Amino acid sequence: MLSLIRQVATLYPSAAVLLTRLNASIIELDDLGDEMMTLTSKINYDPERIGVVQERLDLIYRLEHKHHVSSTDALISLYNDIALRLQDIQSVGDNLLAAEKELVAASTIMLDLAGKLTESRRKVFESFEKSVLHNLGSIGMATARLKVDYQSLAEVNENGADRIVFLFNANPDGELRPIAKVASGGELSRLMLSVKAALAKRSLVGTIILDEIDSGVSGDIATRLGTMMQRMGEGVQLIAITHLPQIAAKARSHYKVLKINTPEGTRSEIQYLAEVQRIDELAGMLGGASPSAEARATAKQLMQ
């Protein structure tokens, strides 16, 4: 091509311009070739690196398809969201581990306190038994026997690590058994009062309510129960609901519970009794709705 243009240029001087341009282009192409060779010599072709990058790209494409996103930015945003959620889950795990440690520490303290509670209970069992038996003797059950036993529990509850069992027998012989299986109505009433009287001295409760604890007793035993309640009332406020005049007469004040029927329904009222009313009510308990003069005299004598 170049030699042909040179021949033409000898014949046609105007073709010399084309020859000049062609020579300049050849020089420029040679320079470009040299620069390309220089650049390619600087490129570090690493097939292993290319394979790693290709695998990375394939992974990105698969993740975009799996999570239904169409760009790398969306995939990065999704990654950040998942990372935050994972961090929250790890925080929950850390909190759970801390809570488990606290639970172990609390369980250790609980078991220690439960053991101390059991030991404290055992120390007072004997004196408590003697106090209750003494009270029973004063109300006509001198031959009764009582033992406070305890049974260890498989798990500690709000009452400690053991269950307290009252073993009882009203007779001097025979097997000691749980109270509910051996005590009759009257015996149970006297036993419960004896227990409450023994506890009243140690109790922090300011008021004790006895609801017909005299059930199943009468006569002299009822009088003795009334005397015991009277002594209990010296240390605490004692409220006793009773139908026995021997017990009611021991109180320092009396209230009468009235049941009133009205068109709107039945309601209850509590009425405070003055001195004369107290005598009238006691006389009514002794002699019925229309008490005699003798019943009133007996009521007055009981209150003295």
Secondary structure, DSSP 8 states (H G I E B T S, - for coil): -HHHHHHHHHH-GGGHHHHHHHHHHHHHHHHHHHHHHHHHHH----HHHHHHHHHHHHHHHHHHHHTT--SHHHHHHHHHHHHHHHHHHHHHHHHHHHHHHHHHHHHHHHHHHHHHHHHHHHHHHHHHHHHHHHHHHHTT-TT-EEEEEEEEEEEEETTEEEEEEEEEESSSSS--EEHHHH--HHHHHHHHHHHHHHHHTT---SEEEEESTTTT--HHHHHHHHHHHHHHTTTSEEEEE-S-HHHHTT-SS-EEEEEEEETTEEEEEEEE--HHHHHHHHHHHHH-SS--HHHHHHHHHHH-
